[in-house]
């Protein structure tokens, strides 16, 4: 009775829920500010900002012949380009725009979840995001993940629920069309959304939404016709569409990356569960504990949850295949989930109150299988963090000295002296553990074994908890229900730790990673006059070029090796904004300045400068990336020829 009264008081305390929401937002804000300064940049971020700036300034036009290579749809470049045109070019501007979008995501999530489950669930949803460093780090970069997540969140704000105003539904359809023109990998959103509008809001509203959404997409294609079709060609088999050959680009660097092992793909898959633990585990729980027909609050709630489930699963499968089946993009699985992870949060909260607590045998078995796969998978995903530590602890145990025996189980006799457990296992059973060989195997396998043992212990503890609850409350609490809810709570509480989201450190750098890019760019701006032709070679993207106005570089090299083409048809390569060796060599000869990242400088460059006189080496730039040695640029200037 006291527990029920306490819950009722909490539910009737909106001010406390509001304070908790504000605290969650503040936690997100502080972390995002820290991460936007302390993460290094990468090729995609530089391309979005620099190419967007060139588009807005009119130096190039999206999809023009002999222009820039667009790996994604045009708005992913144009939007950050306009932000820089308004507030000034630079990485810091791009990242503060990402911070603003992250806060808009929080606002949208709060509105949607309050509508689906109330103010306390809205506060919990914000905490789910604010407690996960992996999500905040991804959303603190000037990449398209935060842009798409923001747009997608506000589509949900406008469309989810019953009795939405017609103008909001129409706006959601328009926004979904703009999403396609920003990242075309989100194209499945549009048909699923329109179907939901038809079912939830009626035929007339659905037809208008279909018309307006398609109109946006069609207008975007008309503006950039016909070369915009190039963004769809990777999705369509060449043999079926020979009529698209004129807009089909040659193979780029993503087709030439080395192969990834199955071990790498499994690692990346479970890292997706680690870094998005609440979303992935919660969505799986929602599917296993899917409510029976009579358990839904109302039909509107049922239709909304079905829509969210179909959308989340569809996007997860498509992006899982796009990353895990690829060699070049295999490590993109976690960032890909960030596009639509808010959908997973909405799915869990929309369905939670109606989850089936008494499970059939099939659902119970599925729960046990899921847990026995998940725990060793999470352990395997954590081997980069804990592998060596577990390996050392394992051999500490094996090095424990025990009494020596001879046929102990038959004679029960001890021999003089002692021997290590490792030697006893080797002598008696032929099981050899060598700490100096197969080190990588130990650091991979041991965390997975530890995860499996923890999973088995978890199942045993659940069994005891279930028995205790059934005796105390005289109710049949389903084993699977208790297990999945407990797992969901644990994933939330452990999200900030190194076991889960706190382990994400892909781009972690020093206290002010942006300073190095700015110093490099400002130095180059002082020594390179506007109008100069520049040869650029870097592994870390084009961020410094944001601070050097008016120069000309080989457009394809903005993406570095990712836009390199093995095709020998140089005209076609150049027409699609890519580059090959012939084009690079010609650009190199004609350039006024040559910029080479120090760690890319090798003997071939010495040979080039020996064969081509007339170059003066200027002072190198400051170190561009504080946490990467030799990331400064060597600068060579072609001096004017004097007769």
Secondary structure as UniProt FT lines:
FT   HELIX           2..11
FT   HELIX           14..38
FT   HELIX           43..57
FT   TURN            62..63
FT   TURN            65..66
FT   HELIX           75..87
FT   HELIX           91..117
FT   HELIX           119..130
FT   HELIX           133..139
FT   HELIX           144..159
FT   HELIX           166..180
FT   TURN            181..182
FT   HELIX           184..186
FT   HELIX           188..201
FT   HELIX           203..223
FT   TURN            224..226
FT   HELIX           227..229
FT   HELIX           230..233
FT   TURN            234..235
FT   HELIX           238..240
FT   HELIX           242..247
FT   HELIX           253..255
FT   HELIX           262..275
FT   HELIX           277..288
FT   HELIX           293..295
FT   HELIX           299..324
FT   HELIX           330..332
FT   HELIX           333..352
FT   TURN            353..354
FT   HELIX           361..381
FT   HELIX           383..398
FT   STRAND          401..405
FT   HELIX           408..411
FT   STRAND          414..420
FT   HELIX           421..429
FT   TURN            435..436
FT   HELIX           439..473
FT   HELIX           479..494
FT   TURN            495..496
FT   TURN            498..500
FT   HELIX           501..503
FT   TURN            506..507
FT   TURN            511..512
FT   HELIX           513..527
FT   TURN            530..531
FT   STRAND          533..537
FT   HELIX           543..547
FT   TURN            549..550
FT   STRAND          552..553
FT   HELIX           555..563
FT   HELIX           570..575
FT   TURN            576..577
FT   HELIX           581..590
FT   STRAND          593..597
FT   HELIX           598..600
FT   HELIX           603..611
FT   STRAND          615..618
FT   TURN            626..627
FT   TURN            629..630
FT   STRAND          633..638
//
